[in-house]
Amino acid sequence: MTVDLSALRRPDGYTGHTRVEVALVCSRPTSVVWLELVMGGEDITVCLDGRPLAVMARLPFITWLWFGGDYRCGDLLWAVLNGRAVLSVDGQGTYELGGDALTRVASVV
C-alpha cells in the first residue's frame, strides 16, 4: 500500500521540532489509546498513553509513510495490513491509524 501524501505540505514556519497526538483504536479488546510523536531534528520519540516506547530515525519512518510495507523499530512494528496502516507494540496490541490520524502524523514528520 502506498499512502498518498502528495497533497500534504508542511505549515509555514515549520522548524522540524513539533509534537502530534492522535487517538488509536485497538480492536481486541476495544479500546482507545493516545499515540504521541515528538519530532526533534532527525529523531522521533514515540509515546503511547504517556509511556515512552522508542526513538525512531525520521527518514525510515517517512519512507514507510510513502511506500508502506513494514518498519520495525525496537518493540514497535509499523505495517500495512489489509490496506490499513497499523502499529503493533511488543507484538501484543495492534492499533489502527485511521485516515485522519495518519494524515496528522504525516503532516508533521
Phi and psi in degrees as a GROMACS rama.xvg file:
@    title "Ramachandran Plot"
@    xaxis  label "Phi"
@    yaxis  label "Psi"
@TYPE xy
-112.53  126.906  THR-2
-86.8438  124.052  VAL-3
-83.8442  107.176  ASP-4
-108.507  11.5035  LEU-5
-62.7496  -27.515  SER-6
-83.3319  -9.17703  ALA-7
-86.5108  144.577  LEU-8
-141.08  152.603  ARG-9
-73.1407  144.818  ARG-10
-66.3566  154.837  PRO-11
-58.0111  139.977  ASP-12
80.9126  10.3273  GLY-13
-61.0192  127.812  TYR-14
-109.067  -9.83581  THR-15
92.1937  -5.30075  GLY-16
-118.268  106.117  HIS-17
-156.302  175.064  THR-18
-137.489  140.061  ARG-19
-134.54  142.108  VAL-20
-128.722  128.945  GLU-21
-134.984  152.641  VAL-22
-86.1674  137.087  ALA-23
-118.777  147.395  LEU-24
-110.568  130.363  VAL-25
-105.998  126.681  CYS-26
-80.1506  -22.3742  SER-27
-135.699  110.586  ARG-28
-70.6233  158.736  PRO-29
-63.103  119.931  THR-30
-158.972  163.654  SER-31
-120.011  133.516  VAL-32
-126.109  161.849  VAL-33
-104.827  123.97  TRP-34
-99.2276  128.4  LEU-35
-121.437  128.662  GLU-36
-118.02  125.631  LEU-37
-114.55  112.288  VAL-38
-89.045  131.95  MET-39
-145.23  102.365  GLY-40
64.7919  -119.704  GLY-41
-97.8148  3.55238  GLU-42
-116.363  155.127  ASP-43
-128.765  121.573  ILE-44
-91.5423  129.043  THR-45
-109.701  126.091  VAL-46
-126.14  145.06  CYS-47
-125.151  119.577  LEU-48
51.2138  40.8355  ASP-49
83.9764  -4.50718  GLY-50
-98.0198  118.375  ARG-51
-63.4651  132.025  PRO-52
-113.766  -39.3813  LEU-53
-164.295  160.384  ALA-54
-117.45  118.488  VAL-55
-106.302  152.546  MET-56
-76.445  137.543  ALA-57
-66.4042  -44.0345  ARG-58
-61.7586  -46.3943  LEU-59
-62.1926  -33.3549  PRO-60
-69.3338  -41.7298  PHE-61
-60.8755  -41.306  ILE-62
-59.4834  -42.9401  THR-63
-62.7613  -42.3348  TRP-64
-58.5178  -39.4211  LEU-65
-78.0595  -40.548  TRP-66
-113.6  -9.45829  PHE-67
74.5607  -149.251  GLY-68
82.2259  -147.856  GLY-69
-119.918  141.907  ASP-70
-135.072  114.514  TYR-71
-105.66  134.944  ARG-72
-141.423  104.412  CYS-73
60.7036  -125.299  GLY-74
-86.6409  3.25013  ASP-75
-99.2118  140.073  LEU-76
-130.793  113.745  LEU-77
-92.3377  128.548  TRP-78
-148.051  173.058  ALA-79
-121.35  116.742  VAL-80
-121.838  124.51  LEU-81
52.35  38.929  ASN-82
77.7815  9.13014  GLY-83
-119.998  140.357  ARG-84
-78.9542  131.148  ALA-85
-135.401  157.962  VAL-86
-124.195  124.676  LEU-87
-109.3  133.233  SER-88
-115.019  122.065  VAL-89
56.7106  20.3674  ASP-90
67.8217  9.08599  GLY-91
-101.173  -68.8872  GLN-92
-95.2462  139.596  GLY-93
-119.506  124.422  THR-94
-116.687  136.462  TYR-95
-91.807  135.295  GLU-96
-96.7042  102.883  LEU-97
-64.3672  169.511  GLY-98
-53.1892  -45.4152  GLY-99
-65.4992  -42.317  ASP-100
-63.3463  -45.5256  ALA-101
-64.7487  -40.3135  LEU-102
-64.5478  -41.9727  THR-103
-63.739  -43.5475  ARG-104
-61.7601  -49.3565  VAL-105
-63.3903  -30.4891  ALA-106
-70.7607  -19.2061  SER-107
-112.09  -8.69661  VAL-108
